[in-house]
Amino acid sequence: MPTFFSRLLFPVLCVLFPALASADEVQVAVAANFSAPMRELAEVFEAATGHRARLAYGSTGKFYAQISNGAPFEVLFSADSATPTRLVEEGKALGDTQFTYALGQLVLWSAREGYVSDGEALLERADFRHLSIASPSAAPYGAAALEVLRGMGLEAELKGKLVQGENITQAYQFVATGNAEVGFVALSQVYLDGEISRGSAWIVPAERYTPIRQDAVVLERGRDNPAARALLDFMHTEQARTLMARYGYGVEP
């Protein structure tokens, strides 16, 4: 069912993207942290263009391995910039299509109201059983979380308390279900329309970790699919950028 936001944008986007005589379908690999906004974006994109985006969610590291082994994805929305760059260098993606679609933000979050009142003090006290993070080797948000702990001198102290999710969605689920009292997740998972939507959180200052530049790129398999490039064109629109901001993503000027 169309959301209120998609109904609001439909008349505007119809002007920007006239309905195509023959619509196409595009297979899209989407970083787990971007799943919530991407569902809405795909809906608006289809309403405006007639093209349909088939979405698969997962860790960027796993997507890289799958694409390298011939998975039939045509567009990648990565959680970093390094993976699309590597795919371009390896001839598996089109360099002229790569761009930063979002700037991710890291947050220390608990499902319990009031639990995270001072994130730094909470980490230093370490009076919790488990701290959830995404796998640093597979997920950029996990790498950013580890960078924060190292910068605070807490990596060794908290090592025994860490529980690692395969991707940022699993890291979030550990906290949401109470299997971890607190965890580092993507702001987009707990933020909507200017506020934390559930529980309590500390938005980690951006200077504590390397910027999470999330790049998109058309893959070699999408070279001749009009829907692939149309989807990336759509991501440049003010309407798409406004929707992403609702979920706490920054965008480049």
Backbone hydrogen bonds in HBPLUS format (Angstrom, degrees):
<---DONOR---> <-ACCEPTOR-->    atom                        ^
c    i                          cat <-CA-CA->   ^        H-A-AA   ^      H-
h    n   atom  resd res      DA  || num        DHA   H-A  angle D-A-AA Bond
n    s   type  num  typ     dist DA aas  dist angle  dist       angle   num
A0007-ARG N   A0003-THR O   3.03 MM   4  6.32 157.6  2.08 151.2 157.3     1
A0008-LEU N   A0004-PHE O   2.96 MM   4  6.16 150.1  2.05 146.4 154.8     2
A0009-LEU N   A0005-PHE O   3.07 MM   4  6.32 150.3  2.16 145.8 153.1     3
A0010-PHE N   A0006-SER O   2.99 MM   4  5.94 137.3  2.17 143.6 153.7     4
A0012-VAL N   A0009-LEU O   3.01 MM   3  5.43 117.5  2.41 111.9 127.2     5
A0013-LEU N   A0009-LEU O   2.96 MM   4  6.12 169.9  1.97 166.3 169.7     6
A0014-CYS N   A0010-PHE O   2.98 MM   4  6.06 147.3  2.09 152.9 161.1     7
A0015-VAL N   A0012-VAL O   3.10 MM   3  5.51 137.2  2.29 105.2 116.1     8
A0016-LEU N   A0012-VAL O   3.34 MM   4  6.76 152.7  2.42 141.6 149.0     9
A0017-PHE N   A0013-LEU O   2.69 MM   4  5.77 160.5  1.72 158.8 163.4    10
A0020-LEU N   A0049-THR O   3.45 MM  29  6.15 163.2  2.48 138.8 138.7    11
A0052-ARG N   A0024-ASP O   2.92 MM  28  6.44 156.1  1.98 150.3 158.2    12
A0026-VAL N   A0052-ARG O   2.86 MM  26  6.31 155.1  1.92 162.6 169.3    13
A0054-ARG N   A0026-VAL O   2.80 MM  28  5.98 167.6  1.81 161.7 166.0    14
A0074-GLU N   A0027-GLN O   2.81 MM  47  5.30 169.9  1.82 144.7 147.7    15
A0075-VAL N   A0027-GLN O   3.22 MM  48  6.56 142.0  2.37 155.7 158.7    16
A0028-VAL N   A0054-ARG O   2.77 MM  26  5.80 173.6  1.77 170.6 168.8    17
A0056-ALA N   A0028-VAL O   2.92 MM  28  6.22 141.6  2.06 163.8 174.9    18
A0029-ALA N   A0075-VAL O   2.92 MM  46  6.25 168.8  1.93 163.1 163.1    19
A0077-PHE N   A0029-ALA O   2.79 MM  48  6.11 166.6  1.81 168.7 173.4    20
A0030-VAL N   A0056-ALA O   2.76 MM  26  5.90 165.5  1.78 172.2 176.4    21
A0058-GLY N   A0030-VAL O   3.18 MM  28  6.56 144.7  2.31 157.1 161.7    22
A0031-ALA N   A0077-PHE O   2.83 MM  46  5.95 145.2  1.95 159.2 169.5    23
A0034-PHE N   A0031-ALA O   2.90 MM   3  5.62 153.2  1.97 123.8 131.7    24
A0032-ALA N   A0058-GLY O   2.91 MM  26  4.82 137.7  2.09 140.5 140.5    25
A0035-SER N   A0032-ALA O   3.24 MM   3  5.44 162.8  2.27 118.0 117.1    26
A0038-MET N   A0034-PHE O   3.08 MM   4  6.00 152.8  2.15 149.2 157.7    27
A0039-ARG N   A0035-SER O   3.12 MM   4  6.25 146.7  2.23 147.6 153.6    28
A0041-LEU N   A0037-PRO O   2.85 MM   4  6.09 164.5  1.87 156.3 161.5    29
A0042-ALA N   A0038-MET O   2.86 MM   4  5.88 161.5  1.89 147.8 151.9    30
A0043-GLU N   A0039-ARG O   3.28 MM   4  6.40 148.4  2.39 135.9 143.8    31
A0044-VAL N   A0040-GLU O   3.07 MM   4  6.38 162.3  2.10 156.7 160.1    32
A0045-PHE N   A0041-LEU O   2.87 MM   4  5.98 161.4  1.90 151.2 157.3    33
A0046-GLU N   A0042-ALA O   2.98 MM   4  6.09 158.6  2.02 142.6 147.7    34
A0047-ALA N   A0043-GLU O   3.08 MM   4  6.29 159.9  2.12 144.9 150.6    35
A0048-ALA N   A0044-VAL O   2.99 MM   4  6.16 150.3  2.08 149.3 156.7    36
A0049-THR N   A0045-PHE O   2.97 MM   4  6.02 155.7  2.03 150.7 156.8    37
A0050-GLY N   A0046-GLU O   2.82 MM   4  4.82 149.6  1.92 130.7 138.7    38
A0063-PHE N   A0059-SER O   3.01 MM   4  6.32 158.7  2.06 151.4 158.0    39
A0064-TYR N   A0060-THR O   2.93 MM   4  6.19 156.6  1.99 152.1 157.9    40
A0061-GLY N   A0138-ALA O   3.11 MM  77  4.46 152.0  2.19 151.1 146.4    41
A0065-ALA N   A0061-GLY O   3.24 MM   4  6.55 159.8  2.28 144.8 149.1    42
A0066-GLN N   A0062-LYS O   2.91 MM   4  6.19 160.1  1.95 153.0 158.8    43
A0067-ILE N   A0063-PHE O   2.80 MM   4  5.97 166.9  1.82 158.7 161.7    44
A0068-SER N   A0064-TYR O   2.94 MM   4  6.06 159.3  1.98 148.3 154.4    45
A0069-ASN N   A0065-ALA O   3.07 MM   4  6.25 131.3  2.31 135.8 148.2    46
A0069-ASN N   A0066-GLN O   3.09 MM   3  5.04 130.4  2.35  92.8 106.4    47
A0071-ALA N   A0066-GLN O   2.86 MM   5  5.25 162.8  1.89 143.1 141.1    48
A0070-GLY N   A0067-ILE O   3.07 MM   3  5.16 161.8  2.10 109.6 110.7    49
A0073-PHE N   A0071-ALA O   2.92 MM   2  5.77 135.9  2.12  92.5  90.0    50
A0219-LEU N   A0074-GLU O   2.77 MM 145  4.91 158.7  1.81 127.4 132.9    51
A0076-LEU N   A0217-VAL O   2.98 MM 141  5.53 164.4  2.01 161.3 166.4    52
A0217-VAL N   A0076-LEU O   3.03 MM 141  5.53 144.4  2.16 146.6 156.9    53
A0078-SER N   A0215-ASP O   2.88 MM 137  5.46 153.2  1.96 161.0 160.3    54
A0215-ASP N   A0080-ASP O   3.11 MM 135  5.98 172.2  2.12 125.1 124.0    55
A0085-THR N   A0081-SER O   3.25 MM   4  6.36 160.6  2.29 146.0 151.9    56
A0086-ARG N   A0082-ALA O   2.88 MM   4  6.07 155.4  1.94 149.3 156.0    57
A0087-LEU N   A0083-THR O   2.96 MM   4  6.23 157.0  2.01 153.3 159.6    58
A0088-VAL N   A0084-PRO O   2.91 MM   4  6.18 152.4  1.99 149.4 156.8    59
A0089-GLU N   A0085-THR O   2.96 MM   4  6.24 162.5  1.99 150.6 155.2    60
A0090-GLU N   A0086-ARG O   2.97 MM   4  6.18 139.1  2.14 142.2 153.3    61
A0092-LYS N   A0087-LEU O   2.79 MM   5  5.02 153.1  1.86 164.8 158.4    62
A0091-GLY N   A0088-VAL O   3.02 MM   3  5.16 161.7  2.05 108.5 113.6    63
A0220-GLU N   A0092-LYS O   2.92 MM 128  5.16 164.5  1.95 123.9 121.8    64
A0094-LEU N   A0218-VAL O   2.90 MM 124  5.75 169.4  1.91 174.2 173.8    65
A0097-THR N   A0094-LEU O   3.04 MM   3  5.75 164.8  2.07 122.8 127.3    66
A0098-GLN N   A0095-GLY O   3.37 MM   3  5.55 156.9  2.43 106.3 112.3    67
A0099-PHE N   A0216-ALA O   3.17 MM 117  5.74 149.0  2.27 150.0 158.2    68
A0216-ALA N   A0099-PHE O   2.90 MM 117  5.74 156.6  1.96 165.7 168.9    69
A0101-TYR N   A0214-GLN O   2.90 MM 113  6.07 136.5  2.09 152.7 163.0    70
A0102-ALA N   A0214-GLN O   3.41 MM 112  5.28 157.9  2.47 143.7 145.8    71
A0214-GLN N   A0102-ALA O   2.93 MM 112  5.28 165.2  1.95 167.7 166.6    72
A0103-LEU N   A0250-GLY O   2.73 MM 147  4.69 147.7  1.83 138.9 138.4    73
A0250-GLY N   A0103-LEU O   3.04 MM 147  4.69 169.7  2.06 144.1 141.7    74
A0104-GLY N   A0212-ILE O   2.87 MM 108  5.09 156.1  1.93 155.7 154.9    75
A0187-LEU N   A0105-GLN O   2.92 MM  82  5.53 169.7  1.93 154.7 153.8    76
A0204-VAL N   A0106-LEU O   3.10 MM  98  5.78 143.1  2.24 136.8 147.2    77
A0107-VAL N   A0185-VAL O   2.98 MM  78  5.54 157.2  2.03 164.8 165.4    78
A0185-VAL N   A0107-VAL O   2.88 MM  78  5.54 160.7  1.92 164.6 167.9    79
A0108-LEU N   A0202-TRP O   2.89 MM  94  5.10 166.7  1.91 149.4 149.6    80
A0202-TRP N   A0108-LEU O   2.84 MM  94  5.10 151.5  1.92 145.7 155.2    81
A0109-TRP N   A0183-GLY O   2.75 MM  74  5.45 171.5  1.76 160.5 160.0    82
A0183-GLY N   A0109-TRP O   2.92 MM  74  5.45 144.1  2.05 144.6 156.2    83
A0110-SER N   A0200-SER O   2.96 MM  90  5.49 159.6  2.00 165.2 167.5    84
A0200-SER N   A0110-SER O   2.98 MM  90  5.49 157.3  2.04 149.9 156.8    85
A0115-TYR N   A0112-ARG O   3.34 MM   3  5.58 167.3  2.35 122.3 124.3    86
A0122-LEU N   A0118-ASP O   2.94 MM   4  6.14 156.6  2.00 155.8 163.4    87
A0123-LEU N   A0119-GLY O   3.06 MM   4  6.29 161.7  2.09 150.9 154.5    88
A0124-GLU N   A0120-GLU O   3.02 MM   4  6.24 155.9  2.08 148.1 155.3    89
A0125-ARG N   A0121-ALA O   2.89 MM   4  6.07 152.2  1.97 149.3 156.2    90
A0126-ALA N   A0122-LEU O   3.00 MM   4  6.12 155.7  2.06 146.0 152.9    91
A0131-LEU N   A0161-LYS O   2.86 MM  30  5.75 157.7  1.91 137.1 139.0    92
A0163-VAL N   A0131-LEU O   2.95 MM  32  6.06 151.9  2.03 140.8 142.4    93
A0132-SER N   A0182-VAL O   2.96 MM  50  6.36 162.5  1.99 140.2 144.0    94
A0184-PHE N   A0132-SER O   2.81 MM  52  6.19 149.4  1.90 173.5 169.0    95
A0133-ILE N   A0163-VAL O   3.01 MM  30  6.36 156.5  2.06 157.9 161.9    96
A0165-GLY N   A0133-ILE O   2.84 MM  32  6.21 156.4  1.90 146.0 154.1    97
A0135-SER N   A0165-GLY O   2.83 MM  30  5.76 135.4  2.02 163.6 165.2    98
A0138-ALA N   A0135-SER O   3.14 MM   3  5.41 143.3  2.29 106.7 116.7    99
A0139-ALA N   A0135-SER O   2.82 MM   4  5.59 154.1  1.88 165.9 170.5   100
A0142-GLY N   A0139-ALA O   2.92 MM   3  5.27 129.4  2.19 109.1 122.6   101
A0143-ALA N   A0139-ALA O   3.11 MM   4  6.53 152.3  2.19 149.9 158.4   102
A0144-ALA N   A0140-PRO O   2.89 MM   4  6.14 151.7  1.97 144.9 152.7   103
A0145-ALA N   A0141-TYR O   2.99 MM   4  6.16 150.5  2.07 137.6 145.3   104
A0146-LEU N   A0142-GLY O   3.03 MM   4  6.31 159.6  2.07 149.3 153.9   105
A0147-GLU N   A0143-ALA O   2.99 MM   4  6.21 148.5  2.09 141.2 150.3   106
A0148-VAL N   A0144-ALA O   3.00 MM   4  6.32 148.0  2.11 146.0 153.9   107
A0149-LEU N   A0145-ALA O   3.09 MM   4  6.45 161.1  2.13 150.8 155.0   108
A0150-ARG N   A0146-LEU O   2.92 MM   4  6.14 159.8  1.96 150.5 156.2   109
A0151-GLY N   A0147-GLU O   2.94 MM   4  6.08 157.5  1.99 143.9 150.3   110
A0152-MET N   A0148-VAL O   3.06 MM   4  6.32 136.9  2.25 143.1 154.4   111
A0152-MET N   A0149-LEU O   3.21 MM   3  5.13 129.2  2.48  92.4 105.5   112
A0154-LEU N   A0149-LEU O   2.86 MM   5  5.11 165.5  1.88 156.8 152.9   113
A0153-GLY N   A0150-ARG O   2.94 MM   3  4.93 153.0  2.01 101.8 110.6   114
A0158-LEU N   A0154-LEU O   2.97 MM   4  5.99 157.2  2.02 158.9 163.0   115
A0159-LYS N   A0155-GLU O   3.05 MM   4  5.85 116.7  2.47 140.8 154.6   116
A0159-LYS N   A0156-ALA O   3.42 MM   3  5.23 152.6  2.50  96.5 104.2   117
A0161-LYS N   A0158-LEU O   2.90 MM   3  5.31 152.1  1.98 115.1 124.2   118
A0162-LEU N   A0159-LYS O   3.33 MM   3  5.49 158.2  2.38 104.8 111.0   119
A0171-ALA N   A0167-ASN O   3.06 MM   4  6.37 157.1  2.12 150.0 157.2   120
A0172-TYR N   A0168-ILE O   2.98 MM   4  6.13 153.1  2.06 140.4 146.9   121
A0173-GLN N   A0169-THR O   2.95 MM   4  6.23 156.0  2.00 145.9 152.8   122
A0174-PHE N   A0170-GLN O   3.03 MM   4  6.29 151.3  2.11 151.0 156.6   123
A0175-VAL N   A0172-TYR O   3.05 MM   3  5.39 123.8  2.38 104.4 117.7   124
A0176-ALA N   A0172-TYR O   2.85 MM   4  6.10 168.7  1.87 158.5 162.3   125
A0177-THR N   A0173-GLN O   2.96 MM   4  5.90 152.9  2.03 148.5 152.6   126
A0179-ASN N   A0174-PHE O   2.90 MM   5  5.07 118.6  2.29 155.5 169.1   127
A0180-ALA N   A0174-PHE O   2.95 MM   6  5.50 129.7  2.21 134.5 128.4   128
A0178-GLY N   A0175-VAL O   3.04 MM   3  5.12 154.7  2.11 104.7 112.8   129
A0189-GLN N   A0186-ALA O   2.95 MM   3  5.59 156.4  2.00 119.3 126.1   130
A0190-VAL N   A0187-LEU O   3.03 MM   3  5.64 157.1  2.08 119.9 126.2   131
A0197-SER N   A0190-VAL O   2.76 MM   7  5.53 155.7  1.82 134.5 142.9   132
A0192-LEU N   A0195-GLU O   3.05 MM   3  5.75 163.3  2.07 159.1 161.4   133
A0195-GLU N   A0192-LEU O   3.38 MM   3  5.75 155.2  2.45 109.4 116.0   134
A0193-ASP N   A0246-ARG O   2.91 MM  53  4.75 142.6  2.06 132.2 142.4   135
A0208-ARG N   A0205-PRO O   2.95 MM   3  5.72 167.4  1.97 127.0 130.7   136
A0209-TYR N   A0206-ALA O   3.44 MM   3  6.10 172.5  2.45 117.2 119.2   137
A0222-GLY N   A0219-LEU O   2.78 MM   3  5.36 150.1  1.87 117.7 127.5   138
A0223-ARG N   A0220-GLU O   3.16 MM   3  5.28 168.2  2.18 112.0 114.2   139
A0225-ASN N   A0222-GLY O   3.08 MM   3  5.12 168.4  2.10 112.9 115.8   140
A0228-ALA N   A0225-ASN O   2.99 MM   3  5.53 142.2  2.14 114.7 124.5   141
A0230-ALA N   A0226-PRO O   3.01 MM   4  6.12 154.7  2.08 147.8 156.0   142
A0231-LEU N   A0227-ALA O   2.99 MM   4  6.02 148.1  2.10 138.7 145.1   143
A0232-LEU N   A0228-ALA O   3.39 MM   4  6.76 157.4  2.44 144.0 148.9   144
A0233-ASP N   A0229-ARG O   2.89 MM   4  6.14 152.8  1.97 149.2 157.4   145
A0234-PHE N   A0230-ALA O   2.92 MM   4  6.11 154.0  1.99 144.9 151.7   146
A0235-MET N   A0231-LEU O   3.17 MM   4  6.48 142.5  2.32 140.1 149.4   147
A0236-HIS N   A0233-ASP O   3.09 MM   3  5.49 151.9  2.17 108.1 116.5   148
A0237-THR N   A0234-PHE O   3.05 MM   3  5.50 163.6  2.08 115.2 120.5   149
A0241-ARG N   A0237-THR O   3.12 MM   4  6.42 164.0  2.15 150.6 155.1   150
A0242-THR N   A0238-GLU O   2.86 MM   4  6.00 151.7  1.94 146.4 153.8   151
A0243-LEU N   A0239-GLN O   3.10 MM   4  6.32 156.6  2.16 143.4 149.2   152
A0244-MET N   A0240-ALA O   3.01 MM   4  6.30 159.8  2.05 151.6 156.9   153
A0245-ALA N   A0241-ARG O   3.05 MM   4  6.24 151.8  2.13 143.3 150.6   154
A0246-ARG N   A0242-THR O   3.31 MM   4  6.62 139.0  2.49 140.7 150.1   155
A0246-ARG N   A0243-LEU O   3.14 MM   3  5.30 132.3  2.38  99.3 111.7   156
A0247-TYR N   A0244-MET O   2.97 MM   3  5.40 143.8  2.10 108.5 118.7   157
A0249-TYR N   A0244-MET O   3.30 MM   5  5.58 163.9  2.33 138.8 134.7   158
A0248-GLY N   A0245-ALA O   3.01 MM   3  5.01 164.7  2.04 108.4 110.9   159
